[in-house]
Amino acid sequence: MTKHAFINNPLHAVSIPTDTDLTYYSDSFLSSCFKYYYGKIQLVNKSLNQKVQLQISESFLSVKNTGTLIIIDYPNVMYTLHEKYKNRNAVIKHFYNFIKRHLLNKCRFFIVSKQVIIGDNNYNIENVFNIGQQLTKNKINSSYFLNESICVFNINYKKKVSSSTDDLLSWFICVNLFAYLLKSKQNPTAKQMGLKKLTFLTNDKQLFDKNLFGLTESEKKQHINILKDLSLSKLILNGVYYEMVKDLYNSSLVIHFLSKYVIANVNDTENIECNITVLLESLMNPTHKKTAKLYGYYRQNKWPEYNPNFKKHNFTKKQMLNFSYHNLNKKQKLLTQNSQLTSCKLNKMRNNNNGLKEYYYLYVFIKYVQLFLNTTNYDNQQYGDFFGSYSKYQIIKIIS
């Protein structure tokens, strides 16, 4: 893969500090997501005088040649299934059989989980896989874990808190898969076995009543420090049983990433929809259309109810956007506050050097992916769905 294929191509590598011995480091799917996103990135252990340059793994490259890529919003899906079946064993059996069935059909799974307890029911993913195996008397072949056809990560805090970090990491994975598919001339919306090539299975619309890149009230109350309090583990098949083990290399990458991006307040939502919408419109407008109108909204109560710039014909794999931070930062510097953008406050998305805040950059691409993957209809027109997700009925139908 050439350097120009990555999302970003900086002059200097991003250095991620780690205390983990790098002697036996090997690239994985998740580390490849960071490589693909940053372009140049290295893990550095100063105490052992070690440094490794991240590369792209075969498990990442091969996603374009496999079946459906399914990202699961694990807590959201488990709550949806529990609401339907109200029985732990029924929930687990449906979920486990869904995973097993689609792995056999060459689908790939990417799951970021956290502690899920509903009433007296423990749905922590390690328990779900072990109980699922017992109920179905069917084991998932270890090869699926070894070749990363299924990647299950668990985010854990030392203290019990509510958090959106699992959502953010899931969307980070989704953005990288999306960009890679487009650059590989693959259509992320192409149907395979009734699902899109890239499927994000969630009922969460990611509305702007919360800031995805913000610390929750619980995290603030517990004085959470991501660098000190967060850890990442992954699910493996250890002979007969499924087991969560520390994922030390990826933990360093994830902790660094989240500490740099989760810097807002979960309630800091004023102006955010307008700011992100304007950035998206600016990104999607060809450079030769410098006078193209920017509306600064996705939907409003007066005509046009939906933003004309988000009509579905603008979202095709032929219209390849420049996903780099450099490109979006250049475009945002051309934006000026005016009477048409009264709901925006452009200085909120800029740092002290007038550069685009990095979390706004990623937020824009998360929303672009939602627009691209999802469709809504209005007045005989198709629009990208800014808040696209699956209904609870659809999730139950897909899994059951």
C-alpha angles and dihedrals in degrees: 000000000000122000090250092061093070121091091243131024108192126180093237131039121250106243117215115196118222138173091207120110106250097198093108099031116148130178118255137183094269095045087050090057089059091046091049092048100044099032094210118040136150139185114227128195104188097183091057094034091237131147131174128185111221118236135186116272126221089241088063096043093049096060090090091061100046135075129273117336107222122194112189125206089214103194091043093050094046092052089049093051093045091051088054102042103023088202124101097213093048091051093048095045093052093046095046094047090049091056094045094046095051095044088058087054091056096256120147126225130208115183130175109190139179135183110310118186119164112186106307092341119105109206098172103150096240089057092045093056094046094046090043090056091050094048096046097033085223126120124205107236113254090231090074089062095041095052091039096241081141121034116185118181128179124205114208135182124203087233128048106255140146112249144168094212092105090054092049094050090048091052090046089057090046094052091052094048090047094051092045093051092051093047087050090055091250122139110230090202097052109125119244119175090343094308132093117259085248110038124179104193106207142118091209109109093193092232119187094249083100134031109240089207095051133102112247123238088252092053091050094045091052091046091236116196109195093204092056106026107040128082136174128217134176134216119247135171106244102193102290102356135059112238138185112230131180113269098207101175096046091040090064090050095046095045092050092047095049093045089056097043106035094071103121133079117261088230094049095106104126111123092357097116093049093045093050093044093053091048090051093048091048091049093050097046112094113243092245091060096069092152096053110134119254114206102186096217139078097209135359137176097249128062125316087042092183124043108260090216089066098059110139096245087070090065110073133130087240091064096071112191125209100246097189125122088229092060097047092043090053091051095047091054088063092057117100130189110253142161092268093059099053092143092056130084103189097186089065090068094049131081127221091280092053089252123137114266109248095232090055088053093056093040089058093054093047088055091045090055090050090051092048098046098043134055135200128184128225130166092347091307129112119226134181109258110241090195099034119165141134122275118240088249091054093049092051091047093049095048099037 
